[in-house]
Amino acid sequence: MFDWGALELLSVTSLTSEINMRLLRLAALYTALALGANASATTSFADPALEALREGGMKKLIFHAEPKPVSDAVFLHEDGSEITLADLAGKYTVLNFWATWCAPCRHEMPSLNALGNEFNGDTFQVVTIATGRNKPAAIDRFFDEAEIDVLPKHTDAKQTLARGMAVLGLPITVILDPDGQEIARLRGDADWYSDSARAIVAAMIAPPES
């Protein structure tokens, strides 16, 4: 005689197991989605107000979620002395890696100069470093032709600093906070005297509200 009760019990047990498996799969999916959301959150901008100011070419400016340490490699000051990025601490610094043979670098340099003319002071500076092979005469000639009058002619001939800062391709511009840590990076050229760039700098150096 067929045991219908046993069959019913077996069916209920199988159904319960299937439901439990579905619940486990849903829980795993939820966990994965939650972890993905958290991972995305870690790449969000440190300051949403600065993110909102990025327009046009400045959309390429990426603010890090956390400040990053910088290289301690030595490079040459325009006066020939050896310095490191630690010597730039104390101000917000727009640090531009460029070369005389780099067309995009030459294209954006006047806008960096204009930015420096407006904002250089006790809390802000624009610093340019020619990396790789750049003849001093070529740097002088370009600065004269482009009427660059407030940017330094620092050099990194052996690219030691560039490698330490993961500068792959030119131009690369990073922003350092007053503690000397990297807080943002832009790959490629940009109009650094655009309304967006000027608004970002003004917001960074503005005194905190009391």
Secondary structure, 3 states (H helix, E strand, C coil): CCCHHHHHHHHHHHHHHHHHHHHHHHHHHHHHHHHHHHHHHCCCCCCHHHHHCCCHHHHHCEEEEEEECCCCCCEECCCCCEECHHHHCCCEEEEEEECCCCHHHHHHHHHHHHHHHHHCCCCEEEEEEEECCCCHHHHHHHHHHCCCCCCCCEEECCCHHHHHCCCCCCCEEEEECCCCCEEEEEECCCCCCCHHHHHHHHHHHCCCCC
